Amino acid sequence: MGYSPFEIFARAQSKRYFERLMLVLGITSKSEFDALMVEFNEGKRQAPRWQFDSIHPAMLANWEKLSTAA
């Protein structure tokens, strides 16, 4: 099954948009968000799971592309 990022995170590829999104998320830097995603990847945090599927926080949050465009 293919996943697409949530629209709010897809738009946050823009550095300017991501700066506004940080206010909504209650963070002050991208590194704070990165730390959270690393915790999910390392298994220190777990996303909700169902019998046959789970969500993928890094994909849904567009993590690799956040704040990468002008």
C-alpha positions, 0 to 999 in steps of 0.5 A, a space after each residue: 500500500 502506498 502512502 502519501 504525506 498529510 497535506 500539511 506536511 507536504 506543504 512544509 517542504 517550504 522552509 517558510 511553511 515549516 516555520 509556521 508549522 513548528 508553532 502548531 507542533 509546539 517545537 522550536 527547531 527542525 532538530 526537535 522534530 528530527 529527534 522525534 522521528 528518530 525515536 520512532 525509527 529506533 522503536 523508542 516510540 510506537 505508532 498506532 497499530 492495527 491487526 494488519 497495518 500500522 501508520 508510518 510517521 516518517 512517511 506521513 510527516 514527509 520527514 525527509 523533505 521537510 524544510 528543504 525548499 525555498 
